[in-house]
Amino acid sequence: MSHAEAAAVAVPTPSARARNIGAQVNTLPMLAPSVGLLLLFSLVPLAATIYFSFLRYNLLNPAIHGFAGFRNYYYLFKDPALYHSLFVSVLLVGEVLIVTICAAAVLASLFQKQFPGRSIARVLMISPFFVMPTVAALLWKNLLMHPVNGLFAALLRSVGLSAIDWFGQFPLASVVIIVSWEWLPFAFLILLTALQSLDEEQLEAAWLDGAGTLSVFFSIQVPHMARAISVVLMMEMIFLLGVFAEIYVTTAGGPGVATTNLAFLIYERALLAFNVGGASAAGVLAIVLANIIAVFLVRTVARRLDT
C-alpha cells in the first residue's frame, strides 16, 4: 500500500467527523429547559386533576372535605347526564367530521381547477379558520341565526316564510354548522395540498378516455386524498372532543341538556355546581378517552401512511 493510499484510509471523511462530533455532544442541557417546561405545564395540571378527583371538595361548602376514594367516579358513572353528554359528543364530532371532510373534498377538487380570481378565493376559503371560536359563535348567533334580526330570518321572511329559531328548534344542528364552518378551511387546505401532488397526466388520460367529472372525482381524486383524509380525521377528532366556546356562547348546553357535551358537563360541575371533586373525575375520564382515541387514530394513520 502506498503512502497516499494509507493516508486516504487513515483520514476520516468530513461526514464521518461530523457523526463522531455529534455522538460526543451532550444535548441534554439544551433540551432540559424545553422538556422541563413541557412537563411542568402538562404533568402538573394532570396530577392536580387526578388528586382532586379523589377528594370531597366543594367551593361553596368548605365543611365538605376529606378523602372520597372512588366515590366521585361512582356517582359520575351513576349519573345519566354523563352518558347523555357522551352521546352528544359523539354526535357532534361525527357530524362535523362528515360535513367538513365531504365538503372539503368537493371544494378542493373545484379549487384545483383554473378560474379567474382563484388565489383570492383560496384565501377567502381559508380565512374562517383564523377566527376565534367565541367570535365565530357570536357572529353566527347575532348576525346570521338570530330569529328576529338575523340574515337567515330576513331571507326567509323575504320569500314569505316564517323565521326559524335555530338555537331553540335545532340547537345541536346549529352548533354543528358553526363548528363545521370553523374547521372546513383546515380540511380544505390539507386536501387541496394533497390534490396538488396529483399527476396532471393521469387526469388528462382519464379525460381522453371519456371519464366524466364524477368518475374522475371518485375514482382518481378521492383515492389520492385518502391519506390526507386520514390525517384530517385524526386532527379534527382530537380537537373536536373539547368543543366548548361555541356551546357556551350560543346555547349554554341547552335547551335543557340538548347540547351538553362532555366538556360542557365538566364546566357545569366545576364552575356552576362548584363540585371540584366531581368535575375532576369527569376531567380524568375525558383525558383517558381522548388518549385512547388518539392512540388508535395515530396507529391507524401510521398504517395508512406506510402502505
C-alpha positions as a Markdown table, in Angstrom:
| # | Residue | x | y | z |
|---|---|---|---|---|
| 1 | Met | 0.0 | 0.0 | 0.0 |
| 2 | Ser | 1.4 | 3.4 | -0.9 |
| 3 | His | 1.7 | 6.3 | 1.5 |
| 4 | Ala | -1.1 | 8.2 | -0.4 |
| 5 | Glu | -3.5 | 5.2 | 0.0 |
| 6 | Ala | -2.6 | 4.8 | 3.7 |
| 7 | Ala | -3.3 | 8.5 | 4.3 |
| 8 | Ala | -6.7 | 8.2 | 2.5 |
| 9 | Val | -7.7 | 5.3 | 4.7 |
| 10 | Ala | -6.5 | 6.9 | 7.9 |
| 11 | Val | -8.1 | 10.3 | 7.4 |
| 12 | Pro | -11.8 | 10.2 | 8.1 |
| 13 | Thr | -14.2 | 11.9 | 5.7 |
| 14 | Pro | -16.0 | 15.2 | 6.7 |
| 15 | Ser | -19.3 | 13.3 | 7.2 |
| 16 | Ala | -17.6 | 10.8 | 9.4 |
| 17 | Arg | -16.0 | 13.5 | 11.5 |
| 18 | Ala | -19.4 | 15.2 | 11.9 |
| 19 | Arg | -21.0 | 12.0 | 13.1 |
| 20 | Asn | -18.2 | 11.5 | 15.6 |
| 21 | Ile | -18.6 | 15.0 | 16.9 |
| 22 | Gly | -22.4 | 14.6 | 17.1 |
| 23 | Ala | -22.0 | 11.4 | 19.1 |
| 24 | Gln | -19.8 | 13.1 | 21.6 |
| 25 | Val | -22.0 | 16.2 | 22.2 |
| 26 | Asn | -24.3 | 16.1 | 25.2 |
| 27 | Thr | -27.6 | 17.6 | 24.1 |
| 28 | Leu | -29.4 | 17.1 | 27.5 |
| 29 | Pro | -28.5 | 20.6 | 28.8 |
| 30 | Met | -30.0 | 22.1 | 25.6 |
| 31 | Leu | -33.2 | 20.0 | 25.8 |
| 32 | Ala | -33.7 | 20.2 | 29.5 |
| 33 | Pro | -35.4 | 23.7 | 29.7 |
| 34 | Ser | -37.9 | 23.0 | 27.0 |
| 35 | Val | -38.7 | 19.5 | 28.2 |
| 36 | Gly | -38.9 | 20.8 | 31.8 |
| 37 | Leu | -41.5 | 23.4 | 30.8 |
| 38 | Leu | -43.4 | 20.9 | 28.8 |
| 39 | Leu | -43.6 | 18.5 | 31.8 |
| 40 | Leu | -44.5 | 21.4 | 34.1 |
| 41 | Phe | -47.4 | 22.6 | 32.0 |
| 42 | Ser | -48.7 | 19.1 | 31.2 |
| 43 | Leu | -48.0 | 16.8 | 34.1 |
| 44 | Val | -48.7 | 19.3 | 37.0 |
| 45 | Pro | -52.3 | 20.0 | 35.9 |
| 46 | Leu | -52.8 | 16.3 | 35.2 |
| 47 | Ala | -51.5 | 15.4 | 38.6 |
| 48 | Ala | -53.7 | 18.0 | 40.3 |
| 49 | Thr | -56.8 | 16.8 | 38.4 |
| 50 | Ile | -56.2 | 13.2 | 39.4 |
| 51 | Tyr | -55.6 | 14.4 | 43.0 |
| 52 | Phe | -58.8 | 16.4 | 43.3 |
| 53 | Ser | -60.8 | 13.6 | 41.7 |
| 54 | Phe | -60.2 | 11.6 | 44.9 |
| 55 | Leu | -61.3 | 14.4 | 47.3 |
| 56 | Arg | -64.6 | 15.7 | 48.6 |
| 57 | Tyr | -64.1 | 19.3 | 47.5 |
| 58 | Asn | -66.9 | 21.8 | 47.1 |
| 59 | Leu | -66.1 | 25.5 | 46.8 |
| 60 | Leu | -69.4 | 26.6 | 48.3 |
| 61 | Asn | -69.2 | 24.5 | 51.4 |
| 62 | Pro | -65.7 | 24.3 | 53.0 |
| 63 | Ala | -67.1 | 21.8 | 55.5 |
| 64 | Ile | -67.3 | 19.2 | 52.7 |
| 65 | His | -63.7 | 18.0 | 52.6 |
| 66 | Gly | -61.6 | 14.9 | 53.0 |
| 67 | Phe | -60.7 | 11.8 | 51.0 |
| 68 | Ala | -63.5 | 10.5 | 48.9 |
| 69 | Gly | -61.8 | 7.4 | 47.4 |
| 70 | Phe | -63.6 | 6.3 | 44.2 |
| 71 | Arg | -67.0 | 7.8 | 45.2 |
| 72 | Asn | -66.6 | 10.7 | 42.8 |
| 73 | Tyr | -66.2 | 8.2 | 40.0 |
| 74 | Tyr | -69.0 | 6.1 | 41.3 |
| 75 | Tyr | -71.5 | 9.0 | 41.3 |
| 76 | Leu | -70.2 | 10.1 | 37.9 |
| 77 | Phe | -70.9 | 6.8 | 36.2 |
| 78 | Lys | -74.2 | 6.6 | 38.0 |
| 79 | Asp | -75.3 | 9.9 | 36.6 |
| 80 | Pro | -77.4 | 9.7 | 33.4 |
| 81 | Ala | -76.1 | 13.1 | 32.4 |
| 82 | Leu | -72.6 | 11.6 | 31.7 |
| 83 | Tyr | -74.0 | 9.2 | 29.2 |
| 84 | His | -76.1 | 11.8 | 27.5 |
| 85 | Ser | -73.1 | 14.1 | 27.3 |
| 86 | Leu | -71.0 | 11.3 | 25.7 |
| 87 | Phe | -73.8 | 10.7 | 23.2 |
| 88 | Val | -73.9 | 14.4 | 22.3 |
| 89 | Ser | -70.1 | 14.5 | 22.0 |
| 90 | Val | -70.2 | 11.5 | 19.6 |
| 91 | Leu | -73.0 | 13.1 | 17.5 |
| 92 | Leu | -71.2 | 16.5 | 17.4 |
| 93 | Val | -67.8 | 15.1 | 16.4 |
| 94 | Gly | -69.3 | 12.6 | 13.9 |
| 95 | Glu | -71.5 | 15.2 | 12.1 |
| 96 | Val | -68.8 | 17.8 | 12.0 |
| 97 | Leu | -66.3 | 15.3 | 10.5 |
| 98 | Ile | -68.8 | 14.2 | 7.9 |
| 99 | Val | -69.6 | 17.7 | 6.9 |
| 100 | Thr | -66.1 | 19.1 | 6.8 |
| 101 | Ile | -64.4 | 16.2 | 5.1 |
| 102 | Cys | -67.1 | 15.7 | 2.4 |
| 103 | Ala | -67.4 | 19.5 | 1.7 |
| 104 | Ala | -63.6 | 19.9 | 1.8 |
| 105 | Ala | -63.0 | 17.1 | -0.7 |
| 106 | Val | -65.5 | 18.7 | -3.2 |
| 107 | Leu | -64.2 | 22.2 | -2.7 |
| 108 | Ala | -60.6 | 21.1 | -3.1 |
| 109 | Ser | -61.5 | 19.4 | -6.4 |
| 110 | Leu | -63.2 | 22.6 | -7.6 |
| 111 | Phe | -60.4 | 25.0 | -6.4 |
| 112 | Gln | -57.8 | 22.8 | -8.1 |
| 113 | Lys | -59.1 | 23.9 | -11.5 |
| 114 | Gln | -58.1 | 27.2 | -13.1 |
| 115 | Phe | -60.6 | 30.1 | -12.9 |
| 116 | Pro | -60.3 | 33.9 | -12.6 |
| 117 | Gly | -59.6 | 35.0 | -9.0 |
| 118 | Arg | -58.6 | 31.6 | -7.8 |
| 119 | Ser | -55.9 | 32.8 | -5.5 |
| 120 | Ile | -58.3 | 35.3 | -3.8 |
| 121 | Ala | -60.9 | 32.7 | -3.5 |
| 122 | Arg | -58.5 | 30.3 | -1.8 |
| 123 | Val | -57.5 | 32.9 | 0.7 |
| 124 | Leu | -61.2 | 33.6 | 1.5 |
| 125 | Met | -61.8 | 29.9 | 1.9 |
| 126 | Ile | -59.0 | 29.5 | 4.5 |
| 127 | Ser | -59.7 | 32.8 | 6.4 |
| 128 | Pro | -62.6 | 31.4 | 8.7 |
| 129 | Phe | -60.0 | 29.1 | 10.4 |
| 130 | Phe | -58.3 | 32.1 | 11.9 |
| 131 | Val | -61.5 | 33.5 | 13.5 |
| 132 | Met | -61.6 | 32.8 | 17.3 |
| 133 | Pro | -64.3 | 30.3 | 18.3 |
| 134 | Thr | -66.0 | 32.8 | 20.6 |
| 135 | Val | -66.1 | 35.5 | 17.9 |
| 136 | Ala | -67.4 | 32.9 | 15.3 |
| 137 | Ala | -70.2 | 31.8 | 17.7 |
| 138 | Leu | -71.2 | 35.5 | 18.3 |
| 139 | Leu | -71.3 | 36.2 | 14.6 |
| 140 | Trp | -73.5 | 33.2 | 13.8 |
| 141 | Lys | -75.7 | 33.8 | 16.8 |
| 142 | Asn | -76.4 | 37.5 | 16.4 |
| 143 | Leu | -75.8 | 38.3 | 12.7 |
| 144 | Leu | -76.9 | 35.1 | 10.9 |
| 145 | Met | -79.1 | 32.9 | 13.0 |
| 146 | His | -80.9 | 35.4 | 15.2 |
| 147 | Pro | -84.7 | 34.7 | 14.8 |
| 148 | Val | -85.6 | 38.5 | 14.6 |
| 149 | Asn | -82.5 | 40.4 | 13.3 |
| 150 | Gly | -80.5 | 37.7 | 11.6 |
| 151 | Leu | -79.7 | 37.4 | 7.9 |
| 152 | Phe | -81.3 | 34.0 | 7.6 |
| 153 | Ala | -84.6 | 35.3 | 9.2 |
| 154 | Ala | -84.6 | 38.2 | 6.8 |
| 155 | Leu | -84.1 | 35.9 | 3.8 |
| 156 | Leu | -86.9 | 33.6 | 4.9 |
| 157 | Arg | -89.3 | 36.5 | 5.5 |
| 158 | Ser | -88.5 | 38.0 | 2.1 |
| 159 | Val | -89.9 | 34.8 | 0.4 |
| 160 | Gly | -93.0 | 34.7 | 2.7 |
| 161 | Leu | -91.7 | 32.1 | 5.1 |
| 162 | Ser | -91.5 | 32.3 | 8.9 |
| 163 | Ala | -88.2 | 32.8 | 10.6 |
| 164 | Ile | -86.5 | 29.8 | 12.3 |
| 165 | Asp | -85.4 | 29.9 | 15.9 |
| 166 | Trp | -82.2 | 28.0 | 15.2 |
| 167 | Phe | -80.9 | 27.6 | 18.7 |
| 168 | Gly | -84.4 | 26.8 | 20.1 |
| 169 | Gln | -85.6 | 24.3 | 17.4 |
| 170 | Phe | -82.3 | 22.9 | 16.1 |
| 171 | Pro | -79.8 | 23.5 | 18.8 |
| 172 | Leu | -77.3 | 20.7 | 18.1 |
| 173 | Ala | -77.5 | 21.2 | 14.3 |
| 174 | Ser | -76.8 | 24.9 | 14.8 |
| 175 | Val | -73.7 | 24.1 | 16.8 |
| 176 | Val | -72.6 | 21.6 | 14.2 |
| 177 | Ile | -73.0 | 24.3 | 11.4 |
| 178 | Ile | -70.8 | 26.8 | 13.4 |
| 179 | Val | -68.1 | 24.3 | 14.2 |
| 180 | Ser | -68.1 | 22.9 | 10.7 |
| 181 | Trp | -67.7 | 26.5 | 9.3 |
| 182 | Glu | -64.7 | 26.9 | 11.6 |
| 183 | Trp | -63.0 | 23.6 | 10.7 |
| 184 | Leu | -63.8 | 23.4 | 7.0 |
| 185 | Pro | -60.8 | 25.6 | 6.0 |
| 186 | Phe | -58.4 | 23.3 | 7.8 |
| 187 | Ala | -59.7 | 20.2 | 6.0 |
| 188 | Phe | -59.9 | 22.1 | 2.7 |
| 189 | Leu | -56.2 | 23.3 | 3.0 |
| 190 | Ile | -54.9 | 19.7 | 3.7 |
| 191 | Leu | -56.9 | 18.1 | 0.9 |
| 192 | Leu | -56.1 | 20.8 | -1.6 |
| 193 | Thr | -52.4 | 20.3 | -0.8 |
| 194 | Ala | -52.8 | 16.6 | -1.4 |
| 195 | Leu | -54.5 | 17.2 | -4.7 |
| 196 | Gln | -51.7 | 19.4 | -5.9 |
| 197 | Ser | -49.4 | 16.4 | -5.9 |
| 198 | Leu | -51.7 | 14.5 | -8.3 |
| 199 | Asp | -50.1 | 13.9 | -11.7 |
| 200 | Glu | -51.9 | 16.0 | -14.3 |
| 201 | Glu | -51.1 | 13.4 | -17.0 |
| 202 | Gln | -53.3 | 10.9 | -15.1 |
| 203 | Leu | -56.2 | 13.4 | -15.2 |
| 204 | Glu | -55.6 | 14.1 | -18.8 |
| 205 | Ala | -55.6 | 10.4 | -19.7 |
| 206 | Ala | -58.9 | 10.0 | -17.8 |
| 207 | Trp | -60.5 | 12.9 | -19.7 |
| 208 | Leu | -59.2 | 11.4 | -23.0 |
| 209 | Asp | -60.8 | 8.1 | -22.2 |
| 210 | Gly | -64.1 | 9.8 | -21.8 |
| 211 | Ala | -64.3 | 9.8 | -18.0 |
| 212 | Gly | -66.8 | 12.2 | -16.6 |
| 213 | Thr | -66.4 | 14.7 | -13.7 |
| 214 | Leu | -67.9 | 12.4 | -11.1 |
| 215 | Ser | -65.8 | 9.4 | -12.3 |
| 216 | Val | -62.6 | 11.4 | -12.1 |
| 217 | Phe | -63.5 | 12.7 | -8.6 |
| 218 | Phe | -64.5 | 9.3 | -7.1 |
| 219 | Ser | -62.0 | 7.1 | -9.0 |
| 220 | Ile | -58.9 | 9.2 | -9.1 |
| 221 | Gln | -59.1 | 12.3 | -6.8 |
| 222 | Val | -60.7 | 10.7 | -3.7 |
| 223 | Pro | -58.3 | 7.7 | -3.6 |
| 224 | His | -55.4 | 10.1 | -4.0 |
| 225 | Met | -56.7 | 12.1 | -1.0 |
| 226 | Ala | -57.2 | 9.1 | 1.2 |
| 227 | Arg | -54.0 | 9.6 | 3.3 |
| 228 | Ala | -54.7 | 13.3 | 3.7 |
| 229 | Ile | -58.3 | 12.5 | 4.8 |
| 230 | Ser | -56.9 | 10.1 | 7.5 |
| 231 | Val | -54.7 | 13.0 | 8.8 |
| 232 | Val | -57.7 | 15.4 | 8.8 |
| 233 | Leu | -59.8 | 12.8 | 10.6 |
| 234 | Met | -57.2 | 12.3 | 13.3 |
| 235 | Met | -56.5 | 16.0 | 13.9 |
| 236 | Glu | -60.1 | 17.2 | 13.9 |
| 237 | Met | -61.4 | 14.3 | 16.1 |
| 238 | Ile | -58.8 | 15.1 | 18.8 |
| 239 | Phe | -59.7 | 18.8 | 18.8 |
| 240 | Leu | -63.5 | 18.4 | 18.4 |
| 241 | Leu | -63.7 | 16.4 | 21.6 |
| 242 | Gly | -63.0 | 19.7 | 23.5 |
| 243 | Val | -65.6 | 21.9 | 21.8 |
| 244 | Phe | -66.8 | 24.4 | 24.4 |
| 245 | Ala | -66.8 | 28.1 | 23.4 |
| 246 | Glu | -69.4 | 27.6 | 20.7 |
| 247 | Ile | -71.8 | 25.8 | 23.0 |
| 248 | Tyr | -71.2 | 28.3 | 25.9 |
| 249 | Val | -71.9 | 31.3 | 23.7 |
| 250 | Thr | -74.9 | 30.1 | 21.7 |
| 251 | Thr | -76.9 | 27.5 | 23.7 |
| 252 | Ala | -75.3 | 27.2 | 27.2 |
| 253 | Gly | -75.8 | 23.5 | 26.9 |
| 254 | Gly | -79.5 | 23.8 | 26.3 |
| 255 | Pro | -82.3 | 23.8 | 25.7 |
| 256 | Gly | -82.2 | 21.5 | 28.7 |
| 257 | Val | -79.2 | 19.3 | 28.0 |
| 258 | Ala | -79.6 | 19.1 | 24.3 |
| 259 | Thr | -76.1 | 20.4 | 23.5 |
| 260 | Thr | -74.3 | 19.5 | 26.7 |
| 261 | Asn | -71.2 | 17.6 | 25.6 |
| 262 | Leu | -68.5 | 16.2 | 28.0 |
| 263 | Ala | -66.5 | 19.4 | 28.0 |
| 264 | Phe | -69.6 | 21.5 | 28.9 |
| 265 | Leu | -70.6 | 18.9 | 31.6 |
| 266 | Ile | -67.2 | 19.4 | 33.3 |
| 267 | Tyr | -67.7 | 23.1 | 33.2 |
| 268 | Glu | -71.1 | 22.8 | 34.8 |
| 269 | Arg | -69.8 | 20.6 | 37.6 |
| 270 | Ala | -66.8 | 22.8 | 38.3 |
| 271 | Leu | -68.0 | 26.4 | 37.8 |
| 272 | Leu | -71.8 | 26.2 | 38.2 |
| 273 | Ala | -72.2 | 23.4 | 40.8 |
| 274 | Phe | -68.7 | 24.2 | 42.3 |
| 275 | Asn | -68.2 | 20.4 | 42.7 |
| 276 | Val | -64.4 | 20.3 | 42.1 |
| 277 | Gly | -64.1 | 16.6 | 43.0 |
| 278 | Gly | -66.9 | 15.5 | 40.6 |
| 279 | Ala | -65.6 | 17.8 | 37.8 |
| 280 | Ser | -62.1 | 16.5 | 38.3 |
| 281 | Ala | -63.4 | 12.9 | 38.0 |
| 282 | Ala | -65.1 | 13.8 | 34.7 |
| 283 | Gly | -61.9 | 15.5 | 33.6 |
| 284 | Val | -59.9 | 12.4 | 34.2 |
| 285 | Leu | -62.4 | 10.4 | 32.2 |
| 286 | Ala | -62.2 | 12.9 | 29.3 |
| 287 | Ile | -58.4 | 12.6 | 29.4 |
| 288 | Val | -58.5 | 8.8 | 29.3 |
| 289 | Leu | -61.0 | 8.8 | 26.4 |
| 290 | Ala | -59.0 | 11.4 | 24.4 |
| 291 | Asn | -55.8 | 9.4 | 24.8 |
| 292 | Ile | -57.4 | 6.1 | 23.8 |
| 293 | Ile | -58.9 | 7.7 | 20.7 |
| 294 | Ala | -55.6 | 9.5 | 19.9 |
| 295 | Val | -53.5 | 6.3 | 20.2 |
| 296 | Phe | -56.0 | 4.4 | 18.0 |
| 297 | Leu | -56.0 | 7.1 | 15.4 |
| 298 | Val | -52.3 | 7.6 | 15.3 |
| 299 | Arg | -51.7 | 3.9 | 14.7 |
| 300 | Thr | -54.4 | 3.8 | 12.1 |
| 301 | Val | -53.0 | 6.8 | 10.2 |
| 302 | Ala | -49.4 | 5.4 | 10.5 |
| 303 | Arg | -50.5 | 2.1 | 8.9 |
| 304 | Arg | -52.2 | 4.0 | 6.1 |
| 305 | Leu | -49.1 | 6.2 | 5.5 |
| 306 | Asp | -46.8 | 3.1 | 5.4 |
| 307 | Thr | -48.9 | 1.4 | 2.7 |
